[in-house]
């Protein structure tokens, strides 16, 4: 996925280039770990609702002081929990980003899959990436989405992790890594539950 699970980072990287020069970090989760059949309801329970977002992008060549942004995000399940959708809209600098992510489980294998759509993607939805380049893992407390991306002519892996999930908040952290290289943190999103009017 480009930003969220559905979520979301390559759309941010495409919209705000060269964030890969950011702070080094070591995400420790294995996005290929096995999941259990009860995982989808637990994920839906953990993230459903409306959230206010505060974004912090790490310093880069284009933004030596980093960049801050804000926005909102809503997660909702389809009837029967067949899919789980994340809708985000936020601004960072002069960029206005809209991302819609769709998460689902393969009924045969039980594996999670994800696809995102964004105003930062030329074709709007990344169908090919969803089929070939996305690995999703939910361990009951953290959601991780890894995706192979082309960034500045190089194949990179973007990783977005939703962690520290409570009924009133969560943290979403975005990373980039070259093939076989270490992950570097490029953004942090602090989300707090918002009341819907």
C-alpha positions as CSV (number, residue, x, y, z in Angstrom):
1,X,0.0,0.0,0.0
2,X,1.1,3.5,-0.5
3,X,0.2,5.1,2.8
4,X,-2.1,3.2,5.0
5,X,-3.4,0.0,5.1
6,X,-4.1,0.4,3.7
7,X,-2.9,2.0,4.5
8,X,-0.2,4.3,3.5
9,X,3.9,5.8,2.8
10,X,4.8,5.8,-0.8
11,X,2.1,8.3,-1.6
12,X,3.7,10.6,0.9
13,X,7.1,9.9,-0.5
14,X,5.8,10.6,-4.0
15,X,4.2,13.8,-2.9
16,X,7.1,14.9,-0.7
17,X,10.2,13.5,-2.5
18,X,13.5,12.4,-1.0
19,X,12.2,11.6,2.5
20,X,14.5,8.6,2.3
21,X,17.4,10.6,3.7
22,X,15.6,10.5,7.0
23,X,16.4,9.3,10.5
24,X,17.7,5.7,10.8
25,X,15.4,3.3,12.7
26,X,15.0,-0.5,13.1
27,X,11.4,-1.7,12.8
28,X,11.6,-5.1,14.4
29,X,8.4,-6.8,13.1
30,X,8.4,-9.6,10.5
31,X,5.6,-8.7,8.1
32,X,5.6,-12.4,6.8
33,X,4.6,-13.9,10.1
34,X,1.5,-16.2,10.2
35,X,-1.9,-14.9,11.2
36,X,-4.9,-16.6,12.8
37,X,-8.5,-16.7,11.5
38,X,-9.7,-14.5,14.4
39,X,-7.4,-11.6,13.4
40,X,-9.7,-9.6,11.2
41,X,-12.4,-8.9,13.9
42,X,-9.7,-7.9,16.3
43,X,-8.2,-5.5,13.8
44,X,-11.6,-4.0,13.0
45,X,-12.2,-3.5,16.7
46,X,-8.8,-1.9,17.2
47,X,-8.9,0.8,14.5
48,X,-12.6,1.4,13.6
49,X,-13.8,5.0,14.0
50,X,-12.8,8.5,13.2
51,X,-9.3,9.9,14.1
52,X,-7.6,13.3,14.0
53,X,-4.0,13.2,12.7
54,X,-0.9,15.1,13.5
55,X,2.0,14.2,11.0
56,X,5.7,14.8,11.4
57,X,8.0,14.2,8.4
58,X,11.7,13.7,9.1
59,X,14.2,16.2,7.7
60,X,15.3,15.5,4.1
61,X,17.2,17.3,1.3
62,X,14.0,19.1,0.2
63,X,12.8,19.8,3.7
64,X,15.9,20.2,6.0
65,X,13.8,21.2,9.0
66,X,11.3,18.4,8.4
67,X,7.6,19.0,7.8
68,X,4.4,18.9,9.8
69,X,0.9,18.3,8.7
70,X,-2.6,17.5,10.0
71,X,-5.7,15.7,8.8
72,X,-8.3,13.1,9.6
73,X,-8.9,9.4,9.0
74,X,-11.8,7.1,9.2
75,X,-11.7,3.3,9.4
76,X,-14.8,1.2,8.8
77,X,-15.7,-2.4,8.1
78,X,-18.0,-3.6,5.3
79,X,-21.0,-5.8,6.2
80,X,-19.8,-9.0,7.8
81,X,-16.3,-7.7,8.1
82,X,-15.5,-8.8,4.5
83,X,-13.2,-5.7,4.0
84,X,-11.8,-3.0,6.2
85,X,-11.4,0.5,4.6
86,X,-9.3,3.4,5.7
87,X,-10.1,6.9,4.3
88,X,-7.5,9.6,4.9
89,X,-7.2,13.3,4.0
90,X,-4.4,15.4,5.2
91,X,-2.1,18.4,4.3
92,X,1.6,18.6,4.7
93,X,3.3,21.7,3.4
94,X,1.6,22.6,0.1
95,X,0.6,19.0,-0.5
96,X,-3.0,17.8,0.0
97,X,-3.1,14.0,0.1
98,X,-6.2,11.8,-0.1
99,X,-5.8,8.0,0.4
100,X,-8.3,5.2,0.5
101,X,-7.0,1.9,1.6
102,X,-8.8,-1.5,1.5
103,X,-7.7,-4.4,3.6
104,X,-9.1,-8.0,3.2
105,X,-8.4,-11.6,4.0
106,X,-8.0,-14.3,1.4
107,X,-10.8,-16.8,2.3
108,X,-8.6,-19.8,1.2
109,X,-5.2,-19.0,2.7
110,X,-6.2,-16.6,5.5
111,X,-3.5,-14.1,4.4
112,X,-4.2,-10.4,4.6
113,X,-4.1,-8.3,1.4
114,X,-4.3,-4.6,0.9
115,X,-4.7,-2.0,-1.9
116,X,-4.6,1.7,-1.8
117,X,-6.0,4.5,-4.0
118,X,-4.6,8.0,-3.8
119,X,-4.5,11.3,-5.6
120,X,-0.7,10.8,-5.6
121,X,-0.9,7.7,-7.8
122,X,-1.3,8.3,-11.6
123,X,-3.8,5.4,-12.0
124,X,-5.5,6.3,-8.7
125,X,-5.6,2.7,-7.4
126,X,-2.5,0.4,-7.3
127,X,-4.1,-2.9,-8.4
128,X,-0.8,-4.4,-9.6
129,X,1.0,-3.5,-6.4
130,X,-1.8,-5.0,-4.3
131,X,-1.4,-8.3,-6.2
132,X,2.4,-8.5,-6.3
133,X,4.1,-6.1,-3.9
134,X,2.2,-5.8,-0.6
135,X,2.7,-7.9,2.6
136,X,0.3,-7.3,5.5
137,X,0.6,-8.6,9.0
138,X,-1.6,-8.0,12.1
139,X,-0.3,-9.6,15.3
140,X,-3.1,-8.5,17.5
141,X,-1.4,-5.3,18.7
142,X,0.4,-4.0,15.6
143,X,-0.5,-3.7,11.9
144,X,2.4,-3.7,9.5
145,X,2.2,-3.1,5.7
146,X,5.3,-3.6,3.6
147,X,5.3,-2.7,-0.1
148,X,8.0,-2.7,-2.8
149,X,8.2,0.8,-4.4
150,X,10.2,2.6,-7.0
151,X,11.7,5.7,-5.4
152,X,14.2,7.9,-7.3
153,X,14.9,5.1,-9.7
154,X,15.7,2.5,-7.0
155,X,13.6,-0.4,-5.7
156,X,12.8,0.4,-2.1
157,X,10.6,-1.2,0.6
158,X,8.1,1.1,2.3
159,X,6.8,0.0,5.7
160,X,4.0,1.5,7.6
161,X,3.3,0.3,11.2
162,X,0.3,1.1,13.3
163,X,1.3,0.6,17.0
164,X,0.5,1.7,20.5
165,X,-3.2,1.2,19.7
166,X,-5.6,2.2,22.5
167,X,-9.3,3.0,22.4
168,X,-8.3,6.7,22.1
169,X,-5.1,6.8,20.1
170,X,-2.5,5.1,18.0
171,X,0.9,5.8,16.3
172,X,1.5,5.3,12.6
173,X,5.1,5.2,11.6
174,X,6.5,5.2,8.0
175,X,9.9,3.8,7.0
176,X,11.8,3.3,3.8
177,X,14.7,0.8,3.0
178,X,16.8,0.0,0.0
179,X,16.9,-3.6,-1.1
180,X,18.7,-5.4,1.7
181,X,19.4,-2.2,3.5
182,X,18.2,-0.8,6.9
183,X,14.9,0.9,7.4
184,X,14.9,4.7,7.9
185,X,12.0,6.5,9.6
186,X,10.5,9.1,7.3
187,X,7.3,10.0,9.1
188,X,5.3,9.6,12.3
189,X,1.6,10.1,12.6
190,X,-0.1,10.6,16.0
191,X,-3.8,9.8,15.9
192,X,-6.4,10.6,18.5
193,X,-10.0,9.5,18.4
194,X,-12.3,12.3,17.2
195,X,-16.0,12.7,17.8
196,X,-18.1,12.7,14.6
197,X,-20.6,15.5,14.5
